[in-house]
Amino acid sequence: MPKGKSAQKSKIREYTEIIVTAVVLALIVRAFVIQSYHIPSESMENTLLKGDFLFASKFIYGAKVPFVDWYLPAVRDPKPGDIVIFKYPGDGKTDYIKRCIAVEGQTVEVKGTKVYIDGVEQEEDYTKFIYGDRNRRDYGPYVVPEDHIFVMGDNRDNSFDSRFWGPLDKKLLRGKALFIYFSVDYDKHWLRFGRIGDLIR
């Protein structure tokens, strides 16, 4: 075989190996380390806005191994205040994002706009209420069962959360929100430059 063709085949093989390696590494990172998510609704306003794109840590709660019901060891359990990404219990497929309000063994009670955990009123400077002083349905007291957490959206009047469909099984957790890497204002058809790079708390 001519040297030119041999060298060309060697180059093609080298490039193919580089591309395959890069793809495999990217899939591993996406599956076990970090993943991108998009905010499609207003349920977490004003912490997260519709059109925000964020990265989430997948390994902190123990990443799920693709295609099997196995999980890597967790770095730590979710705690109140964490903003978590999970699969909606109703279908096990749709990505949801909410704030963890309480963990297993804690008692949750909602009275109007106030949240009480184990009887203590919580300071929540991140919440939004779009209906002003309108009377709201109270919830609880409710004890969060073992291996579950209780989640709510920051936009309390516009969030479909544990108040409606119950506690979240920790097996459905997929990550903890980290920071916003991109944000689009769909109404103005422009980027929200000031939100890019914001840490999510």
N, C-alpha and C positions, 0 to 999 in steps of 0.2 A: 504494500500500500504506500503511495506517495507520502512523503513527510508532511506536505502541506495539509492533506486531508486528515492525517493522523492528529496533527496539532489542532486542527479545527474541531474534530470530534472531542479531543481532550478539553478544549475550551468550553464547548457546549455542555459536556458532562460536569465540568467545574461550576458553571453558572447554574445548571439544574440543581446540583447539590446545595448551592448557596440558597437558591429560592426555596427549595423543599425544607431546608433547615429553618429558614426564616419563618415560613408558614407554620411549621410544627411548633416553634417557640412562641409565635403569636397566639396559636390556639391554646397552648399550655398556660400562657399568661392570662388569656381571656377566661379560661375555665377555672383557674385556681387563685389568681392574684388580684387582678383589677379588671373592671369592665365599665364600659360607657353606658349611660342611661339617659333617656330623654324625658322631660316633664311634659305630659300632654294635657294636664288639667290645672284648675285653680285651687285644688284641695289643700295645698301646702303654702299658699300665700300668707304672709309676704316673705316667708323664709325662702321658698323656692317659687319661681314664676313659670307660668306656661311658656315654653320656648327655651328654658334652661337645659343645657346639656352638662352632665356631671360624670365624674369618675367615682366608683365605689370600690372599697376593699372587699374582696370576696373571701379571703382566708381568715379574717378576724373571728367570724362565727363558725368556722369550719366549712370549707367549700364542698359542695356536692360533686362527687365524681360522675362525669357524664355517662348516661345510659344504664347506670346501676344505682341501687339504693344504698350507696356507701358515702361516707362523709369523712373528710380529713379532720384531724383534731383541731378544736377551736383554740384561738389565742385567749379569748375570754367570752363570757356570756354577754348578751345584750343587757344594757342597763337603762333606767329611765333617763330620757333626754336624747338618746341615740336616735338619729334619723336612719331608718332601715328600709332596704329594698327587699321585697318578698313576692312570692307567687300568691295571687289571690286565692283564698281557700275555696271559693265557689267553683273555680274551674282548674286550679292548679297550673295554669299556663300564663295568665296575664300578669305583667309586672306592676306592682303597686309600690308606692313610697309613702310612709307615714312616720310619725314620731312615736317611739316607745314611751308609754306613760307609766306603766307598771309591769312588774315581773311576777313570776310564780310566787304564790303565797301572800301577795299584797292585796289589800282591799281597795277597790276603786269605787268612788261615788262622785257623780256629777250633779250639781245643783245650779241650774241656770247656766251662768258662764263660769262658774267656779268648779275646780276639780279638787277632790280630796283623796289623798292616798293614806291609808291607815288612819283616817280621821284628821289628817293634817292638811290644811289648805295649801295648795301649790302656787308658787309665784311663777307665772307664765307670761313673760313680757313679749313672747313671740306670737301669741294668738291673735286671730282676726275674727271679728263678728260682723257680718254684712247686714244683719237685720236689726241692728241697734238694740233697743230695750224690749223687743218682743219676747213674750213668755216662751220658754223652751222646755222640752220634755226632760225631766230628771232621769237619772240612770243610777241603778245600784241601790245599796251597796252590793258589790260583786267581788268575790275572791277569785283571783286569777289561778287557774289550775296548774298542776305540775307540767313542766316542759312547754309552757305557753307564755306569751306576753300579751299585753293589752296595748293596742296602738290607736292613735287618733291623728287626724289631719290638723295642721295649725289653723286652717280656715274652718273653724268649728261649725259654721252654718252651711258649709258646702263641702262636706267630706263624708264619704261612705266608708265607715271604719268599724272598729270592734264594738261600738255602741249598737251596730245594726246586725253584724254577722258573727259576733262573738270573738273570743280570744284567738290569737294566732299561734299555731303550732310552730315551734322553733325549727322544725325540719323544713318549713317553707321559706325560711330566711335565705337570702341570696347575697346580702352584703350590707355594709355600712357606708352611707354617703360621705364623701371626702371633700371634694371641691368642684366648683363650676369651671369648666374649661371653654365654654362657648355659650352664648345666649342671644336669642333672636326675639325681637318684639314683632309679633305677627301683625298687630294692628298698624304699626308704623312702617312695617317692611324695612326694618333696619336693625343693626346689631346693638346690644346693650354692652358697650365696651366696659362700662364701670363695674359690671358683674363678673367679668372674666377673671378667673384666678381666686375668687372669693372662697374662703373656707366655709364649710357648711356646719352650722352649730344648731 
